[in-house]
Every structure is written in structure tokens, then in C-alpha cells.
């Protein structure tokens, strides 16, 4: 089974965030990684609670790989979300 994490956007400021074991983080490497359907369901339930309390909006699972100790999205769209805007190198996130 593929590795997956949950991403969303903060309601407060629209920032891209990732669900860690304890909280939402702007760093993808802080993500709680699931490797089974059971773990995915647990992460989805945590994310749903954060939607209900208006912490985040639109959480969803994304597929990732682990490469050189880092969590890397498999889809280009998610890679862009993780790294920041593609237009100005000064706006790039430091993950």
C-alpha cells in the first residue's frame, strides 16, 4: 500500500498545512504518515474534527514517498504546494 499523509489549508490565513501526530504543521516533514487503510481512517477522523472546529478547510489524503529522510509528494501539484510559489525563489518555503 502507498504511503499517504493529509494536507489542508488553515482557515485563518490559507496556509498549506499537514497533519502531524499532534497538530497541523506547515512543514511536510512533520506529517503523520499512514501505510494502511486503518491508519488513513484515523488521520481522516482527526482532520474532520479540525474542520468542525474551523482550524482547517478541505483536508485530503495525498500519496507520498520517503526519499533521503524526507517526505516527498508523488504528484507535481502537491510538490508545488509543499515547496511554495514557483514564481519567485525568495518566496520558497524552507521544509
C-alpha positions in Angstrom: 0.0 0.0 0.0 1.2 3.5 -0.8 2.2 5.9 1.9 -0.2 8.8 2.5 -0.5 12.0 4.5 -3.2 14.6 5.0 -2.9 18.1 3.8 -5.3 21.1 4.1 -5.4 24.8 4.3 -5.6 26.9 7.5 -8.9 28.7 7.8 -7.2 31.7 9.5 -4.6 32.5 6.7 -4.9 30.0 3.9 -1.5 28.4 4.5 -0.9 24.9 3.3 -0.6 22.6 6.3 0.0 18.9 7.0 -1.4 16.8 9.8 1.3 15.6 12.2 0.8 13.3 15.1 -0.1 16.2 17.4 -1.2 19.2 15.3 -1.2 20.9 11.9 2.2 22.0 10.6 3.4 24.0 7.6 6.3 21.6 7.3 5.6 18.5 5.2 8.3 16.5 7.1 6.3 16.8 10.3 3.4 14.8 8.7 2.0 11.7 10.2 2.5 9.1 7.5 0.0 6.3 7.0 0.8 2.9 5.4 -2.6 1.2 5.9 -6.3 1.8 5.4 -6.8 1.7 9.2 -4.2 4.5 9.8 -5.7 6.5 6.9 -9.1 6.4 8.6 -7.6 7.6 11.9 -6.0 10.6 10.2 -9.2 11.4 8.3 -11.1 11.4 11.6 -8.6 13.8 13.2 -8.8 16.1 10.1 -12.6 16.0 10.2 -12.5 17.3 13.8 -10.3 20.2 12.7 -12.8 21.1 10.1 -15.6 21.1 12.6 -13.6 23.4 14.9 -12.8 25.6 11.9 -9.0 25.1 12.1 -8.6 23.9 8.6 -10.6 23.6 5.4 -10.7 20.9 2.7 -8.4 18.2 4.2 -7.5 15.3 1.9 -5.1 12.4 1.6 -2.1 12.6 -0.8 0.3 9.9 -1.8 4.0 10.4 -0.8 7.3 8.6 -0.8 10.2 8.8 1.6 13.4 9.9 0.0 16.7 10.6 1.8 14.8 11.0 5.1 12.2 13.5 3.6 8.6 13.2 2.8 8.0 13.9 -0.9 4.6 14.1 -2.7 4.3 12.0 -5.8 2.1 14.5 -7.7 3.6 17.7 -9.1 0.7 19.8 -7.8 1.4 18.7 -4.2 5.1 19.2 -4.7 4.4 22.8 -5.6 2.1 23.3 -2.6 4.8 21.9 -0.3 7.6 24.0 -1.7 5.7 27.2 -2.2 5.2 29.5 -5.2 7.0 28.8 -8.4 7.4 32.4 -9.5 9.8 34.0 -7.0 12.6 32.0 -5.3 12.5 34.3 -2.3 9.0 33.1 -1.5 10.1 29.4 -1.4 9.4 27.6 1.8 12.2 26.0 3.8 11.0 22.5 4.5 
